[in-house]
């Protein structure tokens, strides 16, 4: 069947798809349109579920058998997107590739572009640079005119150059993407800023990362997503040693980010056994990326930097307490400043007075800690019964 025939037979479905990004209310009205088939309505509802981060709902809606190649290509695109958004990129890539190839075989580059764009994102996550290079060349052959699609192309180019460690070029490309004005860019600017953040981080330009993060917070329709929570907590932890609280509610539909955050969190607290449990969860997802003994094989990123920070300081600092000369308050400051991990009250009591914990020594310690914090203006944070000195942010 010719593509023109498909467009005639599915004109209401196509009209609904075109309204998806521009008119949400109009798009939802198509749910009750009798001109649409059950398969078409299922695909439309799955798109809404994806936008609302309800990936399980989207997958249930795709329990259909496509009636022809045109519907099959859309079906494969939506299903591939669900897998990709759920970090199952290896499952997503072949579906997206087939969707793209069907659309191109039908002579429909307009609908082929989203499939190709999402395929490139999956390939980036899979670190397959040679295939990225090939499909970026295929994208350039489309001679894209629509402004936002030009931005998407530039972003894909940025991701490719970042993947092969040409990060200066990657930064140039993502800045070009952000400079192309369009209504869609205003709605989806956040994902482009995340890419810029990643590139700047790989260039070790952390202060600029903070500025991009603030711009990300100010984007239209900003919501506290899993990506946002991960970036915020990890960057603050890396730069200022702020405590890393990682709650499941902050990482809904992003289990990989949740486990990454908790690995760093538990290592920072000296909870090695809990860190290993979370690391093994990551290994179940991708044993190549997450090797044995905290061997992370991915690119330099927020996670790898925070991970290395705690692996580098895993061994305890040996304190010369026998020859220490100074007051008991100065001794406590010396211990806190020298330690690279949280210390329990029991540990501190032993180091300070060479005695075991007791109600009397615990009360004496509480008084000492209170007076020492006040005298030396210390920011000592207590978490799960352990104490750690927080390094205050130095003025720029």
Residue pairs with C-beta under 8 A, 6 or more apart in sequence:
1 68
1 69
1 70
2 107
3 70
3 106
3 107
3 108
6 68
6 70
6 106
6 108
7 14
10 40
10 70
10 71
12 30
12 33
12 35
12 36
12 40
13 36
13 37
13 40
13 43
13 44
15 30
16 27
16 30
16 33
16 36
16 40
16 44
17 44
17 47
17 74
19 26
19 27
19 30
20 27
20 44
20 47
21 184
21 187
27 44
27 48
28 48
30 36
30 41
30 44
31 41
31 44
31 45
36 44
37 67
38 64
39 64
39 66
39 67
39 71
39 75
40 71
42 61
42 62
42 63
42 64
43 61
43 62
43 71
43 74
43 75
43 78
45 61
46 57
46 58
46 59
46 61
46 62
46 78
46 82
47 58
47 78
49 55
49 57
49 58
49 61
50 58
50 78
50 81
50 82
50 85
53 85
53 252
53 253
55 82
55 85
55 86
55 253
58 78
58 82
59 79
59 82
62 75
62 78
62 79
62 82
64 75
66 72
66 74
66 75
69 102
69 105
69 106
70 106
70 108
72 102
73 98
73 99
73 102
73 103
73 106
73 111
73 115
74 99
74 111
76 95
76 96
76 98
76 99
76 102
76 115
77 95
77 96
77 99
77 111
77 114
77 115
77 118
79 95
80 92
80 93
80 95
80 96
80 99
80 115
80 118
80 119
80 122
81 92
81 96
81 118
82 92
83 89
83 91
83 92
83 95
84 92
84 96
84 118
84 121
84 122
84 125
85 253
86 253
87 125
87 254
87 255
87 256
87 285
89 122
89 123
89 125
89 126
90 126
92 118
92 122
93 119
93 122
93 123
93 126
96 115
96 116
96 118
96 119
96 122
97 119
99 112
99 115
100 112
100 115
100 116
100 119
103 109
103 111
103 112
103 115
104 112
109 142
112 142
113 139
113 142
113 144
113 149
113 152
116 135
116 138
116 139
117 139
117 149
117 152
117 153
117 156
119 135
120 132
120 135
120 136
120 139
120 156
120 159
120 160
121 156
121 159
123 131
123 132
123 135
124 132
124 156
124 159
124 160
124 163
127 163
127 298
127 299
129 160
129 163
129 164
132 156
132 159
132 160
132 163
133 160
136 153
136 156
136 157
136 160
139 153
139 156
140 153
144 150
144 153
146 182
147 180
147 181
147 182
147 184
147 185
148 180
148 182
148 183
148 184
148 185
148 188
150 177
150 180
151 177
151 178
151 180
151 182
151 185
151 192
152 177
153 177
154 173
154 174
154 176
154 177
154 180
155 173
155 174
155 177
155 191
155 192
155 195
157 173
158 170
158 171
158 173
158 174
158 177
158 195
158 199
159 170
159 195
160 170
161 167
161 169
161 170
161 173
162 170
162 195
162 198
162 199
162 202
162 299
163 299
165 202
167 199
167 202
167 203
168 203
170 199
170 202
171 196
171 199
171 200
171 203
174 192
174 195
174 196
174 199
175 196
177 192
177 195
178 185
178 189
178 192
178 193
178 196
185 192
186 220
187 220
187 221
189 219
189 220
190 216
190 219
190 222
193 212
193 215
193 216
193 219
194 216
194 227
194 231
196 212
197 209
197 212
197 213
197 216
197 231
198 301
200 206
200 208
200 209
200 212
201 209
201 300
201 301
201 302
201 305
202 299
202 300
202 301
206 235
206 238
206 239
209 235
210 235
210 239
213 231
213 232
213 235
216 222
216 228
216 231
217 228
222 228
224 250
226 250
226 251
226 252
226 253
226 254
226 257
226 258
227 254
227 257
229 250
229 251
230 251
230 254
230 257
230 260
230 261
230 302
231 302
233 242
233 244
233 245
233 246
233 261
234 244
234 261
234 264
234 302
234 303
234 306
235 302
236 242
237 243
237 244
237 264
237 268
237 306
238 302
238 305
238 306
238 309
239 393
240 390
240 391
240 392
240 393
241 390
241 391
242 390
243 268
243 381
243 383
243 390
244 261
244 264
244 265
244 268
244 306
245 265
246 258
246 261
246 262
246 265
248 258
250 258
251 257
251 258
251 261
255 281
255 285
256 282
256 285
259 278
259 279
259 281
259 282
259 285
260 282
260 303
262 274
262 275
262 278
263 275
263 278
263 279
263 282
263 294
263 307
264 303
264 306
264 307
264 310
266 272
266 274
266 275
266 278
267 275
267 307
267 310
267 311
267 314
268 310
268 341
268 342
269 341
269 342
269 383
269 384
269 386
270 341
270 342
270 386
279 290
279 294
282 289
282 290
283 290
283 291
288 297
289 296
289 297
289 298
290 296
290 297
291 297
294 307
294 311
296 303
296 304
296 307
298 304
313 340
313 341
316 339
316 340
316 341
317 338
317 339
317 340
319 334
319 335
319 338
319 339
319 351
321 331
321 335
321 351
324 331
324 334
326 334
328 352
328 368
329 368
329 371
329 372
329 375
329 376
331 352
332 348
332 352
332 368
332 369
332 372
333 372
333 376
333 378
335 343
335 348
335 351
335 352
336 343
336 378
336 380
336 387
336 388
336 389
337 389
339 388
339 389
341 388
342 383
342 384
342 386
342 387
342 388
343 351
343 386
343 387
343 388
344 385
344 386
344 387
345 357
345 362
345 365
345 385
345 386
345 387
346 356
346 357
348 365
348 387
349 355
349 356
349 357
349 361
349 362
349 365
350 356
352 365
352 368
353 361
355 361
369 380
369 387
372 378
373 379
373 380
378 389
379 389
379 390
379 392
380 387
380 388
380 389
380 390
381 387
381 388
381 389
381 390
